[in-house]
Amino acid sequence: MNVDDVVAEKIAAARRRAEAAKRRRAALAASRQRGLAFRHAAKLRNQASARATGGTASPANGSANDNTEENS
């Protein structure tokens, strides 16, 4: 094995690492977009619900039912 073969292997390995990183970034970006779309849809549903009930809609997580000093 000569120096050119070693260099070619290192270049190929670097390209594989770069491609793997690119695929990871693309997968994370796609997941992020799905999450943002879900969050946006939930926000729009909550706004529509609040308008339909005259602004008295309770939060989906039930925090309006907590009996704390702040809510009393």
N, C-alpha and C positions, 0 to 999 in steps of 0.2 A: 504494500500500500504506500503510495507516494504522497507528497504534500498536497498535490492538487485534489486527490481523493478525500483527504482529511478536511480540506477547506470546503469542498463541495458538500460533504456530510454536515458540516457545521452550518453552512448556509441553508441547507434543506431543513435542518432542525429548527433554525431560527424562523424560517417561513412557516413551519408547522405550529410553532408557538404563537406566532402572530395571527395565524388563521384561527387557532383555538381561542385566543383572546378576543378576536373579532366576533366569533360565534357567541361567546359568553356575554359580551356587551350587547349584542343584538337580542339575546334571550332576556336579559335584564330590562332592556328598553321596552320590549314587547310586554313583559309582565307589568312594568310600570304604567304603560299606556292602558292596559286592561284595568289596573287598579284605579287609575285616575278617571277612566270612563265610568266605572262602577260608583266611585265616590260622587262624581258629577250627577249621575242619574239619581242617586239617593238624595242629594241636595235638592234637585228639582222636584222629586216626589214630596219631600218634606215641605218645600215652599208651596206646592200645589195644595197639600193637605192643610197647611196653615191658612191659606186663602179660603179654602172651602169651608173651614170651620170658624172663620172670622178671627183667625189669629190665636185661637186657644188650643191649638194642637200640642199635645205633650211630646217630649222627645222620645225617640224609639227605644232608648236604653232605660227608660223608666225612672230617670233621676228626678223627675218632677214629684215623685211620690216620697222622696226622702224627707224625713222630719228633722231637719237641722235648724240651727238658729238662723241661718241665712234665709231659709225658706219659710220660717214662721213669722 
